[in-house]
């Protein structure tokens, strides 16, 4: 046994240097063969995304961060055998920035790994960040309208689902935001618009702010713009009461303005022909024209508004009252027509050659009446029937009132004429 071991030791130690050299040459030869059959090469990837770890540590401190200079995207050169390189993609490379290692100057070391690579060479080894206090505040949501509604329509009320918006993010960025704005394009609309409009942020000078670190409570707000049809209608007013004794309401009433343009749903407007002031002008005991003012908005039907919201709703109403004048005229009996003569009788006016008439009324209309223009009518049979006079005989003379052809605002004192009734002679 000992002889065998001794012989083995001699075999190992004999020519030991040559044997070591042979082993080294074999290794070199193996490397050369390997390089020839599977050479080492390099490949670059310019879109390796850095994975961020432990960012919640900043959240817990009430801080937010902003990555600077796009340092979360890395260009990496990988050295590896060609057989490995041909199978690589950017997603195989792991790049991790652990925020638990952030430094006071705002850098976070990046750790790279790829199991099959001989070496990874990145273009930078640190993530650069700006750390700021986290801030939350509320801002007003405003709106702007562009374009115009369709012909014959008017833009009505604008309603936003919400008027305030909560935003949060880096204090320095949040402090720049003055208000939020949605833009509504009317674009010839002929009916009410309701849609979700995107909200944008603006600084005090009206410059739009685009900062992905600012988080909005919502990105959209439901906005409703009422679009109404229009119609121009007259304004109607009325009077109540009686003027003082000796005075008369002329029947004229002026409304200023006379018409108004209103807006509303087409179906509602189709049923409106006028706007009526339901509170009449009181002319009781009046001796002069009465002027009254009314707030027309109180008399608009439900669902109706003014076309122009800036229009003055006050309306002036004037009711005209005049003093009654007197005029005495005389007319010929021939100016009075006998009508409704009883069957079998003739009729004629007897007595006076002239008939006196006292008229009372408005100056303008009274002046238009003259002895030549004044006419009257006597309705004989109607009067007899109304007064239960049925037994008439040949030669009866009956006093019957005259109805004069006068305007509404001129009245005549009662005038009676004596009418002679005679039997119609039969032909022999």
Buried (B, 14 or more C-beta within 10 A) or exposed (E): EEEEEEEEEEEEEEEEEEEEEEEEEEEEEEEEEEEEEEEBBEBEBEEBEBEBBBBEEBEEEEBBBBBEEEBBBBBBBBBBBEEBBEEBEBEBBBBBBBBEBBEEEBBBEBBBEBEEBEEBEBEEEBBBBEBBEBBEEEBEBBBEEEEEBBEEBBBBEBEBBEEEBEBBBBBBBBEBBBBBBBBBBBEEBEBEBEEEBEBBBBEEEEEEBEBEBBBBBEEEBBBBBBBBBBBEBEBBBEBEBEBBEEBBBBEEBEBEEEEBBBBBBBEBBEEBEEBBBEBBBEBEEBBEBBEBEBEBEEBBEEEBBBBEEEEEBEBEBBBBBBEBBEBEBEBEBEBBEBEBBBEEBBBEBEEEEEBEBEBBBBEEBBEEBEEEEBBBEBBBBEBBEEEEBEEBEEEEEBEBEBBBEBBEBBBBEEBEBBBBBEEEEEEE
